[in-house]
Amino acid sequence: MTPTPNPAAFEDAVRAHLEPVREQFNYAQMLHTCLSVERFELWARVVARHRQVGGARFLSSGCGYAGSLLAYQDAGAATVTGVEVDPDALRFGSLRVAGLPNATVVAIESGPLPFVDDAFDVIESMDVIEHTPDPRAYLAELARVLAPGGLILLVTPNRLWPVEQHLDVVGPPWLPVGIADALFSALARAPWPSRDRRFRYERLRGMRTHNISARRLRNLASSLGLFLQVLPPHLYGDGWPLPRHAPWLERLAAHRFGSLIAPVRTLAVTLEHADARAARPAMRRPGAHGA
């Protein structure tokens, strides 16, 4: 199947929006993040190993510029819906899916999602939970709108990885968020860091509200009656969407207890209603573990 192309109006709007930061250190990365669909296509293939995507009702929680909506529509989802709080992302996401059948981008605020219970079969949460004011309430809402037999794909930076991944700054994940924000804001005003470093330090404040560890994520899932399964990268070969680690570290991260101490860069898990999981024959994969 030929991938759905980006509309010209969307690309023009994104480039115009980013023009003022053309000289910024991460301009090329931001442009690629806004325009690319490839990583979402890879994630859709990962999800398809666990739950049928064809005919599914798909939700992207924090859809950004709606690349995942294109990817899952191309993968055969019956409907693709994105929710977003950021006004720029809402505008660009709406431009990106304009004219596509059964594709919607919805504006939301913090609080309950504007959907009935059991509304979606596949839910994606990509680098969102670490920004939410109440991770448990956020995850509970995803669980509420997840249909029986459905699947949540959740990806988030790992607190055990020492680099803040949005800005490539070493140290913040290992500190309480408030202390990290205050410390690096002070460093942003110091004379010795480079201009680039000062910019990154200043941007850190307010970037995250929580650092999420595997232990905390597992506890949240268990408290909400969700079955958590770590996704072992080696099962997906070249189709794994994230950077790979050393084999020994990936094996450690895939182990039930090793995942609690493995300093991998990113946590990537699936979540299902535990009662629905228990009601069907087990399909355990090597390295999988439950909450």
C-alpha positions in Angstrom: 0.0 0.0 0.0 1.3 3.5 -0.9 1.6 5.6 2.2 -0.8 8.5 2.5 1.2 11.7 1.6 1.4 14.8 3.6 -0.9 17.5 2.2 1.0 20.5 0.7 -0.8 22.9 3.0 0.4 21.0 6.0 4.0 21.0 5.0 4.0 24.7 4.0 2.4 25.6 7.4 5.0 23.6 9.3 7.9 25.1 7.5 6.6 28.6 8.0 6.0 27.9 11.7 9.6 26.7 12.1 11.3 29.3 10.0 12.1 31.6 13.1 14.1 28.8 14.7 16.0 27.7 11.5 19.3 28.4 13.2 18.4 26.6 16.5 20.4 23.5 17.4 17.5 21.0 16.9 15.8 22.6 13.8 16.5 19.6 11.5 15.2 17.2 14.2 12.1 19.2 14.8 11.3 19.4 11.0 11.8 15.7 10.6 9.7 15.0 13.7 6.9 17.1 12.3 6.9 15.8 8.8 7.9 12.1 9.0 5.5 9.2 9.3 8.0 6.3 9.2 8.4 5.8 12.9 4.6 5.6 13.3 4.4 3.0 10.6 6.9 0.9 12.5 4.9 1.2 15.7 1.7 0.2 13.8 3.5 -3.0 12.7 4.7 -3.6 16.3 1.1 -3.2 17.6 -0.2 -5.6 14.8 2.0 -8.3 16.3 -0.3 -8.1 19.4 -3.7 -6.9 18.3 -5.4 -6.7 14.9 -5.1 -3.2 13.5 -7.3 -3.7 10.5 -10.8 -2.6 11.3 -9.8 -1.2 14.7 -10.9 2.1 16.2 -7.7 3.9 16.9 -6.9 6.7 19.3 -3.7 8.7 19.6 -3.5 10.4 23.0 -1.4 13.4 22.5 -1.3 13.0 18.7 1.1 15.9 18.0 1.1 16.6 14.3 -1.1 13.5 13.6 1.6 11.3 11.9 0.2 8.3 13.7 -3.3 8.9 12.3 -1.9 8.6 8.7 0.1 5.4 9.7 -2.8 3.6 11.3 -5.2 4.6 8.6 -2.8 3.1 6.0 -2.6 0.0 8.2 -6.3 -0.5 7.9 -7.9 1.0 11.0 -11.6 1.7 10.6 -11.4 5.1 12.3 -8.4 7.2 13.5 -8.8 9.8 16.2 -6.3 12.1 17.8 -6.6 14.3 20.9 -4.3 17.2 21.7 -4.0 20.1 24.1 -1.4 22.1 22.2 -3.0 24.7 19.9 -0.2 24.5 17.3 -0.4 20.7 17.2 -4.2 20.9 16.9 -3.9 23.3 13.9 -1.2 21.2 12.1 -2.8 17.9 12.9 -6.2 19.1 11.5 -4.4 20.3 8.3 -2.7 16.9 8.0 -5.8 14.8 8.1 -8.0 17.3 6.2 -10.0 15.3 3.6 -9.1 11.9 5.0 -12.1 9.7 5.6 -12.8 8.7 9.2 -9.9 10.8 10.6 -10.5 13.4 13.4 -8.4 15.6 15.6 -10.1 16.7 18.8 -9.1 19.5 21.2 -9.1 18.5 24.8 -8.1 20.0 28.2 -6.9 18.1 31.3 -9.6 15.9 32.7 -11.9 13.2 31.3 -11.6 12.3 27.6 -14.7 13.3 25.6 -15.5 9.7 24.6 -17.8 7.0 25.9 -16.5 3.9 27.7 -15.0 1.2 25.5 -14.7 3.6 22.5 -11.4 2.4 21.1 -9.6 -0.9 20.3 -6.1 0.4 20.0 -4.7 3.4 21.9 -1.3 5.0 21.5 0.3 7.2 24.1 3.7 8.4 22.9 5.8 10.5 25.2 2.8 12.0 27.0 2.5 10.5 30.5 5.6 12.2 31.8 4.0 15.6 31.0 0.7 14.9 32.7 -0.2 16.4 36.2 -1.6 13.1 37.4 -0.3 10.0 35.6 -2.7 7.7 37.4 -5.7 9.7 36.4 -4.4 9.9 32.8 -3.8 6.2 32.6 -7.3 5.5 34.1 -8.9 7.5 31.4 -7.1 5.5 28.7 -8.3 2.3 30.4 -11.9 3.6 30.6 -12.1 4.2 26.8 -10.3 1.0 25.9 -12.6 -1.7 24.7 -12.5 -5.2 26.1 -9.8 -7.1 24.2 -8.2 -3.8 23.2 -4.5 -2.7 23.6 -2.7 0.4 24.8 0.8 1.1 23.4 2.6 3.4 25.9 6.1 4.8 25.3 7.8 7.1 27.7 11.4 8.2 28.6 12.8 6.0 31.4 13.8 7.7 34.6 16.8 5.4 34.9 18.3 6.8 31.7 20.4 9.8 32.8 19.7 12.1 29.7 16.7 14.3 29.4 15.6 13.2 25.9 13.7 16.3 24.8 16.8 18.6 25.1 19.7 16.1 25.4 20.8 17.4 28.8 22.5 15.0 31.2 21.3 14.8 34.8 17.6 16.0 35.0 16.0 12.5 35.0 17.9 11.5 38.1 16.7 14.6 40.1 13.3 15.5 41.4 11.6 17.6 38.6 11.4 20.8 40.7 15.1 20.6 41.8 16.2 19.9 38.2 14.2 22.8 36.9 15.6 25.2 39.5 19.2 24.0 39.1 19.3 24.2 35.3 17.5 27.5 35.2 20.3 28.9 37.4 22.9 27.3 35.0 21.1 29.0 32.1 22.0 32.4 33.6 25.7 31.4 34.3 28.3 32.9 32.0 30.4 29.8 31.2 27.9 27.4 29.4 27.8 27.9 25.6 24.8 29.7 24.1 23.4 26.4 23.0 23.7 24.9 26.5 22.1 28.0 28.1 19.2 27.7 25.7 18.6 24.0 26.5 18.9 24.6 30.3 16.3 27.4 30.1 13.9 25.3 28.1 14.0 22.5 30.7 11.7 24.3 33.2 8.2 23.0 32.8 9.2 20.4 30.2 8.1 17.5 32.5 5.9 17.1 35.5 7.1 13.5 36.4 9.9 11.1 35.7 8.5 7.7 35.1 10.3 4.5 36.1 9.4 1.0 35.2 8.5 0.3 38.8 6.2 3.2 39.0 4.6 2.4 35.6 4.0 -1.2 36.7 2.5 -0.1 40.0 0.1 2.3 38.2 -1.0 -0.5 35.8 -1.6 -2.9 38.6 -3.6 -0.4 40.6 -5.9 0.0 37.5 -6.4 -3.6 36.7 -4.2 -3.5 33.6 -1.8 -6.2 32.4 1.5 -4.7 31.5 3.9 -6.4 28.9 7.3 -5.0 28.1 8.1 -5.0 24.4 11.5 -6.8 23.9 13.2 -5.1 20.9 15.0 -8.3 19.7 11.6 -9.8 18.7 11.1 -7.1 16.1 14.5 -7.1 14.5 15.0 -4.2 12.0 11.4 -3.2 12.6 12.0 -1.9 16.1 11.2 1.9 16.1 13.7 2.9 18.8 17.5 3.0 19.1 18.8 -0.4 20.2 20.9 -1.1 23.3 23.5 -3.7 23.9 22.0 -7.2 23.8 22.7 -7.9 27.5 20.9 -4.7 28.5 17.9 -5.5 26.3 17.7 -9.0 27.9 17.8 -7.4 31.4 15.1 -4.9 30.5 12.8 -7.7 29.2 13.1 -9.7 32.5 10.3 -9.2 35.0 12.6 -7.9 37.7 15.5 -6.8 35.5 13.2 -4.1 34.0 13.1 -2.4 37.3 16.9 -1.7 37.2 17.8 -1.7 33.5 18.8 1.9 32.5 17.4 1.7 29.0 16.6 4.9 27.2 12.9 4.4 26.7 10.1 2.3 28.3 7.8 0.7 25.7 5.0 -1.4 26.9 1.5 -2.7 26.0 -1.4 -2.5 28.5 -4.6 -4.6 28.4 -7.5 -5.0 30.7 -6.3 -7.9 33.0 -9.7 -9.6 33.1 -9.9 -9.7 29.3 -6.4 -10.9 29.1 -7.1 -13.7 31.5 -10.2 -14.8 29.6 -8.4 -15.7 26.5 -5.6 -18.3 25.8 -2.2 -17.0 26.8 0.0 -15.7 24.1 3.2 -15.1 26.1 6.2 -14.1 24.1 9.8 -14.6 25.2 10.8 -11.9 27.7 7.2 -10.8 28.4 6.0 -10.1 31.9 2.9 -8.9 33.5 2.1 -6.2 36.0 
